[in-house]
Amino acid sequence: MDSVHLIVSGDVQGVGFRAWVFRYAQDKSITGWVKNRDDGAVEVVAEGEYARLEGLIKRCQHGPALASVAKVDVTWQKAVGGLVGFEVVD
């Protein structure tokens, strides 16, 4: 199991980005969370199979139709485990 931390910058809030990540994570059995940050970015912490996390990163680089992604900062980290399901954090 692998873990990745993403900071997605650009026009990514108010465009359905968190729900879009949530649906993909659930479909791919990825655990973790997604939330809006005060600086206008979206933050994602995800754990799962490496290939599925790579797919999540590639999707986040494009975003849903209404989003305009400027940059995705990717930090691979050691999986801590214990995350159950995937949630949207308010």
Buried (B, 14 or more C-beta within 10 A) or exposed (E): EBBBBBBBBBBBBEBBBBEBBBEBBEEBEBBBBBBBEEEEBBBBBBBBEEEBBEBBBEBBEEBBEEBEBEEBEBEEEEBEEEBEEBBEEE
